[in-house]
Amino acid sequence: MDDFDRWWQWANKPLGSGLTLPAEIHHAITSLPPEARHDRDEVNEAVRNLRETGGLNTALRRP
């Protein structure tokens, strides 16, 4: 599952779900224009850039 899938899984979670998304990832994706949030490459790139610049808590980084 990539960050695009995680984003949409979170965005479409049922009411009352305990599913969470790190705030940094949420901010990186919601900083994109709304139409770009539907583009897998753009979403994954936004989060990848966040990781590469050190903007994501190291505990949340993927290998």
C-alpha positions in Angstrom: 0.0 0.0 0.0 1.5 3.4 -1.0 0.8 6.8 0.5 -2.0 7.4 -2.1 -3.8 4.3 -0.9 -3.3 5.3 2.7 -4.7 8.7 2.0 -7.8 7.5 0.3 -8.3 4.7 2.9 -8.2 7.4 5.6 -10.4 9.9 3.6 -13.1 7.2 3.1 -13.0 5.6 6.5 -16.3 4.9 8.2 -17.6 7.3 10.8 -16.2 6.2 14.2 -13.2 4.4 12.7 -10.0 4.6 14.7 -7.9 4.8 11.5 -5.4 7.6 11.6 -3.1 9.5 9.3 0.0 11.4 10.5 -0.6 15.1 10.5 2.5 15.8 8.4 1.2 13.5 5.6 -2.3 15.1 5.8 -0.8 18.5 5.5 1.5 17.5 2.5 -1.5 16.1 0.6 -4.0 18.8 1.5 -1.5 21.4 0.4 -1.9 20.0 -3.1 -4.7 21.4 -5.3 -7.9 19.2 -4.9 -7.6 17.7 -8.4 -4.0 16.6 -7.6 -5.1 14.6 -4.6 -6.7 12.1 -7.1 -3.3 11.7 -8.9 -1.3 8.8 -7.4 2.0 10.1 -8.6 1.4 13.6 -7.2 0.3 12.4 -3.8 3.2 10.0 -3.5 5.7 12.6 -4.6 4.3 15.2 -2.1 4.9 12.7 0.8 8.2 11.5 -0.6 9.4 15.1 -0.7 8.3 15.5 2.9 10.3 12.5 3.9 13.4 13.6 1.9 13.4 17.1 3.5 13.1 15.7 7.0 9.6 17.1 7.5 8.2 13.7 8.5 8.9 12.3 12.0 11.6 9.7 11.5 9.5 7.1 13.3 6.9 7.4 10.5 9.4 7.1 7.6 9.2 4.1 5.4 12.3 2.2 4.3 
